[in-house]
Amino acid sequence: MIPPNAQIWLVAGVTDMRRGYASLSGLVQTSFDKSPLSGNVFLFRGRQADLIKILWHDSEGMCLLIKRLDHGKFVWPQATSGAVSLTRAQLSMLCEGIDWRHPVRTWQPLMAI
């Protein structure tokens, strides 16, 4: 659903999860000087670290996805303000509850053919 050319921004710090798409859009505009209508993706985390909201605008309207982990926590940067750019692979790991900052392979290839 997220366009391949969209930039993905993880919003550092804790966000009030009672906010809806209008309030989160305002936060993107005022705090980061970015347009929420640009098609870029913005991620917000709650205080408990088990809930995230993902905000983006597709070609038809504003989308807001909410995900809560049954077990574990979403890994977030230590910074309390600003935004961090993620790749699509890092976003995928984050949504699975994997530490996207230091992914570890379960094996190393011995030789390239």
ZIPE-V896593 format. One record per run of one state. SS is the DSSP state (H for helix, E for strand, C for the rest). FROM is the first residue (numbers start at 0). TO is the last residue. If there is no record, write none. Layout:
ss: [SS:SS]
from: [FROM:FROM]
to: [TO:TO]
//
This chain:
ss: [C:E:C:H:C:E:C:E:C:E:C:E:C:H:C]
from: [0:7:11:20:32:40:45:50:57:61:68:82:86:87:95]
to: [6:10:19:31:39:44:49:56:60:67:81:85:86:94:112]
//
